[in-house]
Every structure is written in C-alpha cells, then in structure tokens.
Amino acid sequence: MAGFFKSLFNKITNRAEIDWDDLEADLVSADLGIRLSTAILDELRDLGREISADEVVETTRRHLAKRLPADSLPPAPRTDGKPFVILVVGVNGTGKTTSSAKLGLWLKNRGHSVILAAADTFRAAAVEQLQRWGDRLNLPVVKGSPNADPSSVCFSAHQKAIAAHTDFLICDTAGRIHTRHNLMEELGKIRRTLAKQDETAPHLTLLVVDATTGSNALNQAKEFHKASPLDGLIVTKLDGSGKGGIAVTIHDQLGIAPRFIGTGEEPEAFAIFEKERFVQEVL
C-alpha cells in the first residue's frame, strides 16, 4: 500500500471511531480537492454504520479511478516519416528539463530516434543541464547561442530532425510564468515556428507539474493551458510523497490527463501513466 493510503489506513485503524473532520483534512491535504473529498465522505457517511479502514481506502481508490482517464497509447512515430514533435512546458523547479531528457531516454529505449531542443534559453543553466543529460544518455541536443530566441532553437532542431528522419523531437521550452502575456507570446511563437515546416506540429504538448506543490500545480496548469493548449501532464516527484492527488484534481477540473510520471532521480525512474498502477501504488 502506497504512502498516502498507508498513513490513512493506519490512522483510522488505531481509532475507536472515525473523526470525519480529520478524514476530510487528510483527503484535502492529499490534493484531492474539496469536491472529490466531499463526494468520498458523503458516500461513506451514507452507509450509516461503522466503517473500516479498508472501506475508506477502497472507496477513495474507486472515486480516484472514476475521475482518472483511461490509459493513453504511448506516442508513436509518424507514418509520413516526419518527426513527432513534443513540446515540454512548465515552470522552473518542477523537473521540466530532467523530464524532457527522461522522456527522450524512454522513447530511445523503445527503439526510436530522438533529438532534444534546449529552448528554455532564458535560463542558461537549463540549456547546460539538458546538454549534460544528452551527453549522459547519448541523445543529440540542439541549442542556440546564449539568450537565443526559443522559437529559433526549435526551428533549427526541427530542421535537423526532418533532415535526419528522426522519429521524435522534444523541445524543452518556457520555464517561467513571468507574465501571462509574455508566456502566451513565447509559446504561441514556438507553435507557429514549428508549423512552418510541418503544419501539424506540435503533436503533443506536455506540462510538467511537481506532485508536492498541490494547488500551485493546478494554477500552473490553468495558465499554461490558456497560453498553449495542453495534451497531458508529466507528474514528477512521486517518489514517496503520497501527493499524487493533484493529477486527479487537474484532470477533474481541466480535463488534462496525466501521461507520464517521474518517480525518482535516476533517468529510468520514469514511466507511462497507467491508471490502475497509479491508484494502487503511487498515491
């Protein structure tokens, strides 16, 4: 039993009767949000009898599973031979650049060719970090000059990926919500630039959120979704925090599904989102 459910189970088991306010606080603190927490509590209260710790855990799991989407198919190479372009967005500190590299390795390990574009150019450290990952994982990285326009880096990387018939291009982009206007401008420009060489690009836009930041992650999802329509989430820092509930809340409120999860520091600590496993093991 994973972190959140284990502590919930132990807490309830050691009590003569359930403290409903305490249970509500536990559910909300796991980032399940008021709406979902209330639905779980209502169902349990409606039983009108003493309930066990097992029933609390199973009811919570069932509600989570109901609010999460069915598993998505993994990204697949295009049939026309052009690169499948993935934009990775998110604020600095969420594990965005690391997740871009891990996603590259995940695809490479499945036999696909990958190019990384270091387009978070406002933070020199992000470019260096991606280059270090590229060297370590043997993935090519395209970068521009310091403070280069992010869209020009994506354009160059896209050009190279097309010429080399690369299966996937992953662009590590905007690492800040400085002002919403600037964010929209920057991401809009990147999308238009990619579309110049392939009008269907980008094909997948993923927001990286840190599972431990709770409502901040929800606010980031709202802002980025306005600036650049999001297709899914990469949820990071799920290694033992027991705070994966934010993935459920974001999907519940914004319809943006978790697609990948990061569960540790190592490059291989990265997996495609599987609902059953997430509800059983991660939360």
Buried (B, 14 or more C-beta within 10 A) or exposed (E): EBBBBEBBBEBBEEEEEBEEEEBBEBBBBBBBBEEBBBBBBEBBEEEEEEBEBEBBBEBBBEBBBEBBBEBBEEBEBBEEEBBBBBBBBBBBEBBBBBBBBBBBBBBBEEEBBBBBBBBBBBBEEBBEBBBEBBEEBEBBBBBBEEEBBBBBBBBBBBBBBBEEEBBBBBBBBBBBBEEEEEBBEBBEBBBEBBBEBBEEBBBBBBBBBBBBBBEBBBEBBBBBBEBBEBBBBBBBBBBEBBBBBBBBBBBBBBEBBBBBBBBEEEBEBBBBBBBEEBBBBBB
